[in-house]
Amino acid sequence: MERRQEQKSGLHPRNRHRGRYDFPALAAGCPELAPFVRPNPYGELSVDFADPRAVKALNRALLLDGYGVAWELPAGHLCPPIPGRADYLHHAADLLGADAGGRIPRGPGVRVLDIGVGASCIYPILGHGEYGWSFLGADIDPAALAAAGRILRANPALAGAVELRLQPEPGQVFRGLLRPGERFDLAVCNPPFHTSAAEAGAGSRRKLANLGLAGPGRAPVLNFGGRAGELWCPGGEAGFVARMVAESAGLPGACLWFTTLVSKAANLPGIRRALARAGAPAIRVLEMAQGQKRSRIVCWSFLTEAQRAAWRAQDGPAAPSTTESPC
């Protein structure tokens, strides 16, 4: 397992990536990371986070070291920041635990719907590795699903834990995807943030500037990759989440909790108005932080507190199998 050094501020207490990365150990376990490890301006070993190759090699090393998963990502697809994605799932686990007598539910009986699973298949990898959950990973991009399928086939430990399914209607979220009677404890989503490729490029330039890596000769490369449907869509984050909320109101019993990552705080008022129109009786906003970066998970349910408590006791997925309490 990855050795801990200093703690990263803001991450969930159960996040195994809270410590500073032990780059020598990671490179020893994944030699392809080694060429990218070098001292940063502060004299500490690190990688160039503006280099897509370095970011991808680091992810590969982290997933192999922490989860025993051999991972590959085709060029151009979104390369997710693993600590933040893990944080989402830990906070979501606490949300489920609050409805389960204070116990975090584990095991394959907990079903999770991943809207926009992507080529990285990151939420199923992390969610199954941390909690043993089973996943339905949905995407509008056949190439992304094919890449995710290759990851699953390369890792027998994931066999039977993840189903992949194409959403045939790119303008829809749940409609046309779910089958009659399907029920999930949780829906997770990392919605496209930008409204266009040009806006995504501008965001990458700002990110380089924030990292102190902008300037002459430095191309505005998307260091985490990404393409249409991953980084941008009509209406951007606000538009996507509004569609997600509206469609969830038509399938109120499909999920115990619908959730989505919301990166831009300015989008929250509009999302709250959409949830009020949808009539969701339970709404939560879970704050997340990693250093200076702030984001949040917006969560909603169409079930009352009593109905949520009875979800497992009646005909929902299997009951929790752990006594671990949420933090």
Order of alpha helices (4+ residues) and beta strands (2+ residues): alpha-beta-beta-alpha-alpha-beta-alpha-beta-alpha-beta-beta-alpha-alpha-beta-alpha-beta-beta-alpha
